[in-house]
Amino acid sequence: MPFKVCEINSEVINNIADLKNHVKLEAENVVYLPLEQFQSKSAVFMDDEFYGRGTDWVKFNVDGFSTFCNLFNIPNGFLANIDEPGLVSNILNVYQHNSVVKAQMAKYQLVVDAKEKTVLGVVSNTYRKYFNQTFLTDIEKYFPKLLVDYELVESYVINTNLYLRVLSSKIKAGVVIGSGSADEDVSRIGLQLSNSLVGDSSVKICFFILRLICSNGLTVESFSNTGRVLHSGREDTFIPRLKSEISPLLKEIKTIPKLLETLVSIQFEPELIVKHGGASHIYNIIPLDKNSFAKRKRLKGKEINAFDIEMVAQYPYVYGGTQSSQVFHSRYRSNQSMFDFINVFTEYAQSPKIPAYSRIEIEKKTGVLVKWIIENKKNLKNVKGMHEQVTR
């Protein structure tokens, strides 16, 4: 039978007091245990679920086991198809006793939820531990205005990965033009700051955009700054590096309203999207279903192009939620913009069937699509110009 793993824990926390309490408990509970410590005790895999010796054992969650397998070149997909009880444990035990694998494992440590005895991830022995509690304290200490001038609207803690989302009270954008008048469609703009305890190896800062009409979130990376601070490197340079990444984004954020205006100004044209290479970005956000993927694989040349145009044109109708569907199904709209199109994906991410970690990923990949649109804006603008928008 396949190796048993636990589900990933995730929480949505919407106020700073609860968040501080959560990260405090997390810092007290998460420990880093060298694999060499397990090896010295002749630890083994047992019952296709546990790793350890005697009463000193741990189990794995989904991410922890996946990372373990990837780091040590263990074919996780192969193990998943084994149905004989105990066989996976036997394979893993033989594998870990290989001298090369044993030496490699000794360079790593398990990130463990001590209370649940669950492996959350695997990191190198040189990995700099930067707890979410310290991260939050540093934000308050070195950027005191950030949590004062910006409002905490939501935060996610997913397998100890923290995503902190704050919005400016001043920086907003959004107007719909049509029929000789204008109507508000406001998006608030802020930052998403994230940190990882389980091997992402960097603090990440990007822009966060919240469209108020439908509460759709969108994350977009900086166009001119890396927005990353590696956990590795000299400890005494970490805070200066953090400052050097956050400060420029607090200035660049003032350009984001112009980005939204650009998205509104570009008409949704599947032919132009496909012509200039955008289909792959769309399929990366919501992949083709199995049958469509197989059909596309059989096509060649211009057939693929025609297939992609048809598929991209259908995405708003297949995946559009309440708000985005009103735009694409309306008899009163003479056009749909690329801003309308990206909201198909961000609204889809809000679906109850989408778990928190997938929502974060969809919003991130949609941000990659946004950057592609902005970089290709001249190619994506229909030469006939945008039709006049009709107010929603």
C-alpha positions in Angstrom: 0.0 0.0 0.0 1.2 3.6 -0.6 3.0 5.5 2.2 0.5 7.1 4.5 0.8 10.9 4.8 -1.1 13.6 6.7 -2.9 16.5 5.0 -1.3 19.9 5.1 -2.7 22.2 7.8 -3.8 25.6 6.7 -5.4 28.5 8.4 -6.8 31.9 7.4 -6.2 34.6 10.1 -7.7 38.1 9.6 -6.4 40.0 12.6 -3.0 40.8 14.0 -3.6 39.6 17.5 -4.6 36.1 16.4 -1.7 36.0 14.0 0.8 36.9 16.7 -0.6 34.2 18.9 -0.4 31.7 16.1 3.2 32.4 15.2 4.2 32.4 18.9 2.9 28.9 19.3 4.4 27.8 16.0 7.9 29.0 17.1 7.5 27.0 20.3 6.4 23.9 18.5 8.4 23.6 15.3 11.8 21.9 15.7 14.6 21.1 13.3 16.0 17.5 13.7 19.2 16.5 11.9 18.7 13.3 9.9 22.1 12.3 11.1 20.5 12.0 14.5 18.0 9.5 13.2 20.8 7.6 11.4 22.8 7.3 14.6 19.9 5.5 16.1 19.4 3.2 13.1 16.0 4.7 12.3 13.8 2.7 9.9 10.6 3.2 8.0 7.8 1.1 9.4 4.2 0.3 8.8 4.3 2.4 5.6 3.7 5.5 7.8 6.4 6.1 10.4 10.2 6.8 10.5 12.3 6.3 13.6 13.3 3.6 16.2 11.4 2.3 19.2 9.2 5.0 20.7 11.2 7.8 19.0 9.3 8.2 15.7 7.8 10.7 13.3 5.3 10.6 10.5 5.1 12.8 7.3 2.6 15.2 5.8 2.1 15.5 2.1 4.7 18.2 1.5 7.2 16.7 4.0 7.2 13.3 2.2 7.2 14.8 -1.2 10.2 17.0 -0.4 12.0 14.0 1.3 11.6 12.0 -1.9 12.6 14.8 -4.3 15.8 15.6 -2.3 17.0 12.1 -2.3 15.8 11.1 -5.8 13.2 8.6 -4.5 10.6 7.9 -7.1 7.5 9.0 -5.2 5.2 8.3 -8.2 6.4 4.7 -8.3 5.9 4.2 -4.5 2.3 5.6 -4.8 1.4 2.6 -7.0 2.6 -0.1 -4.7 -0.3 -2.0 -3.1 1.5 -4.7 -1.0 1.5 -3.7 2.7 5.0 -3.1 4.1 6.7 -3.1 0.7 7.2 0.7 0.6 8.8 0.7 4.0 11.2 -2.1 2.9 12.1 -0.2 -0.3 12.8 3.0 1.6 14.9 1.1 4.2 17.1 -0.5 1.6 17.4 2.8 -0.2 18.5 4.8 2.9 21.2 2.3 3.6 23.0 3.0 0.3 26.3 4.7 1.2 25.8 7.6 -1.2 22.2 8.2 0.0 23.3 7.9 3.6 26.0 10.5 3.2 23.6 12.9 1.4 20.9 12.5 4.0 23.4 13.4 6.7 23.5 16.9 5.2 19.8 17.6 5.9 17.4 18.0 8.8 13.7 17.4 9.2 11.4 20.3 10.0 9.0 18.7 12.6 5.8 19.7 14.3 6.9 18.4 17.7 3.3 18.2 19.1 2.0 16.1 16.3 5.4 14.4 15.5 4.9 15.2 11.9 7.6 16.1 9.3 6.6 19.3 7.6 9.6 19.6 5.3 13.3 18.9 4.8 16.0 21.6 4.8 19.8 21.6 4.7 21.9 21.7 7.9 23.0 25.2 6.9 19.5 26.5 6.5 19.0 29.7 8.4 16.0 29.4 10.7 13.8 32.5 10.4 10.6 31.9 12.2 7.4 33.6 11.2 7.3 35.2 14.7 10.7 36.8 14.1 9.6 37.8 10.6 6.5 39.6 12.0 8.5 41.2 14.7 11.1 42.5 12.2 8.4 43.9 10.0 7.0 45.9 13.0 10.4 47.0 14.1 12.0 48.1 10.9 8.8 49.1 9.0 6.7 50.5 11.8 4.4 52.4 9.4 3.6 49.3 7.3 1.1 47.8 9.7 -0.2 51.3 10.6 -0.6 52.9 7.2 -1.6 49.5 5.7 -4.5 47.4 6.8 -4.1 43.7 7.5 -6.9 42.2 5.4 -6.0 38.5 5.5 -3.1 36.1 6.2 -2.6 32.5 5.4 -0.5 30.0 7.3 -0.1 26.9 5.1 2.3 24.2 6.4 4.2 27.0 8.3 4.4 29.2 5.1 3.1 32.6 6.1 1.4 34.9 3.6 0.7 38.3 5.1 -1.6 40.6 3.0 -1.9 44.3 3.7 -3.7 47.0 1.8 -3.0 50.8 1.5 -5.9 53.0 2.6 -4.9 55.6 0.0 -3.8 53.7 -3.1 -6.8 52.6 -5.1 -7.7 52.3 -8.8 -10.6 51.3 -11.1 -13.2 52.8 -13.3 -15.4 51.3 -16.0 -16.1 53.6 -18.9 -19.1 53.2 -21.2 -22.3 54.7 -22.7 -21.0 58.2 -22.2 -20.5 57.7 -18.4 -18.3 56.1 -15.9 -18.8 53.9 -12.9 -16.5 52.7 -10.1 -14.9 49.3 -10.1 -12.4 49.9 -7.3 -9.4 47.7 -6.6 -7.4 48.3 -3.4 -3.6 47.9 -3.7 -1.1 46.6 -1.1 1.6 44.1 -0.5 1.9 40.4 0.2 4.8 39.4 2.4 5.6 35.8 2.8 8.1 33.6 4.7 8.8 29.9 4.9 10.1 27.6 7.6 10.3 24.5 5.3 12.7 25.2 2.6 11.5 28.0 0.3 14.7 29.7 1.4 13.6 33.2 1.0 11.3 36.0 2.2 9.2 37.2 -0.7 7.5 40.5 -1.3 5.1 41.2 -4.1 2.1 43.4 -4.8 -1.4 42.4 -3.7 -4.5 43.7 -5.5 -8.0 43.2 -4.2 -10.9 43.9 -6.5 -13.7 45.0 -4.1 -16.7 44.2 -6.3 -15.9 40.5 -6.0 -13.2 40.2 -3.4 -10.8 38.7 -5.9 -7.2 38.7 -4.9 -4.2 38.9 -7.2 -0.5 38.9 -6.5 2.0 40.4 -9.0 5.8 40.4 -8.6 7.7 43.7 -8.9 8.7 44.8 -12.4 12.0 46.3 -11.3 13.0 44.6 -8.0 13.6 41.0 -7.1 11.4 41.2 -4.0 13.3 38.3 -2.4 15.6 37.9 0.6 17.5 34.6 0.8 17.6 33.0 4.2 21.2 31.9 3.4 24.1 34.3 3.7 25.6 36.2 6.6 23.2 36.7 9.4 24.3 40.3 10.1 23.4 41.3 6.5 19.8 39.8 6.6 18.0 42.9 7.9 19.8 45.3 5.6 18.8 43.0 2.7 15.2 42.9 3.9 15.1 46.7 4.0 16.7 47.0 0.5 13.9 44.8 -0.9 10.8 46.2 0.8 11.6 49.9 0.6 11.7 50.1 -3.2 8.4 48.2 -3.5 6.8 50.8 -1.2 7.7 53.4 -3.9 6.9 51.2 -6.9 3.4 50.4 -5.5 2.3 53.9 -6.7 2.6 52.6 -10.3 0.2 49.7 -9.9 -3.0 51.8 -10.6 -1.5 52.5 -14.0 -1.0 48.7 -14.5 -4.7 48.2 -13.9 -5.6 51.0 -16.3 -3.5 49.2 -18.9 -5.3 45.9 -18.4 -8.6 47.6 -18.8 -7.4 49.3 -22.0 -6.6 46.0 -23.7 -9.5 44.0 -25.3 -9.7 40.3 -24.7 -8.7 38.8 -28.1 -8.0 35.1 -28.0 -6.4 35.2 -31.4 -3.8 37.8 -30.3 -3.2 36.0 -27.0 -2.4 32.8 -28.8 -0.4 34.4 -31.6 2.0 36.0 -29.1 2.4 33.0 -26.8 0.0 33.5 -24.0 -1.8 30.1 -24.1 0.9 28.4 -22.1 0.5 30.9 -19.3 -3.3 30.3 -19.2 -2.9 26.5 -19.2 -0.4 26.9 -16.4 -3.1 28.5 -14.2 -5.9 26.1 -15.0 -4.5 23.1 -16.9 -6.4 21.5 -19.8 -8.5 18.6 -18.8 -7.2 15.1 -19.6 -9.1 14.7 -22.9 -8.3 18.2 -24.2 -4.6 17.7 -23.3 -4.6 14.4 -25.2 -6.3 16.0 -28.2 -3.9 18.9 -28.4 -1.0 16.5 -28.2 -2.2 14.8 -31.4 -2.4 18.1 -33.4 0.3 19.7 -35.5 1.2 23.2 -36.8 -1.8 25.4 -37.5 -4.1 22.9 -35.9 -2.6 23.6 -32.5 -3.0 27.3 -33.0 -6.7 26.9 -33.9 -7.2 24.6 -30.9 -5.6 27.1 -28.5 -7.7 30.0 -29.8 -10.9 28.0 -29.3 -9.8 26.9 -25.8 -8.7 30.3 -24.6 -12.0 31.8 -25.9 -13.9 29.2 -23.8 -12.1 29.7 -20.5 -14.4 32.6 -19.3 -17.5 30.5 -20.0 -16.2 27.3 -18.5 -14.4 28.7 -15.4 -16.1 32.1 -14.9 -17.7 32.8 -11.6 -20.7 35.0 -10.8 -19.0 38.3 -11.4 -16.8 37.4 -14.4 -19.7 35.5 -16.0 -21.8 38.6 -15.9 -19.2 40.4 -18.0 -18.7 37.6 -20.6 -22.4 36.7 -20.9 -23.8 40.2 -20.9 -25.8 41.3 -24.0 -25.0 44.9 -23.0 -21.2 44.6 -23.2 -19.6 45.3 -26.5 -16.2 44.1 -25.3 -14.4 42.3 -22.5 -11.0 43.6 -21.3 -7.9 41.7 -20.2 -8.7 42.9 -16.6 -12.1 41.1 -17.0 -10.2 38.0 -18.3 -7.7 37.8 -15.4 -10.6 38.0 -13.0 -11.9 34.8 -14.4 -8.9 33.1 -12.7 -8.9 35.1 -9.5 -12.6 34.5 -9.0 -12.1 30.8 -9.8 -9.5 30.7 -7.0 -12.2 31.8 -4.5 -14.3 28.7 -5.3 -15.1 26.6 -2.1 -13.6 23.6 -3.8 -10.2 25.2 -4.1 -8.0 24.7 -1.0 -6.1 27.6 0.5 -2.7 26.5 -0.9 -4.1 26.1 -4.4 -5.7 29.6 -4.2 -2.4 31.1 -3.4 -0.8 29.3 -6.3 -3.6 30.3 -8.8 -3.3 34.0 -7.7 0.5 33.8 -8.1 0.3 32.2 -11.6 -2.4 34.8 -12.6 0.2 37.5 -11.6 2.6 35.9 -14.0 0.0 36.2 -16.8 -0.5 39.9 -15.9 3.2 40.5 -16.2 3.1 38.8 -19.6 0.2 41.0 -20.7 1.9 44.2 -19.7 5.1 43.2 -21.4 3.2 42.4 -24.6 0.6 45.2 -24.4 1.5 46.6 -27.8 1.0 43.3 -29.5 -2.2 42.6 -27.7 -4.0 45.8 -28.5 -6.4 45.3 -31.4 -5.5 47.7 -34.2 -9.1 48.8 -34.4 -8.8 50.0 -30.8 -10.9 49.2 -27.8 -14.7 49.2 -28.2 -16.5 51.4 -25.7 -17.2 49.6 -22.5 -20.7 49.4 -21.1 -21.0 49.9 -17.4 -21.6 46.7 -15.4 
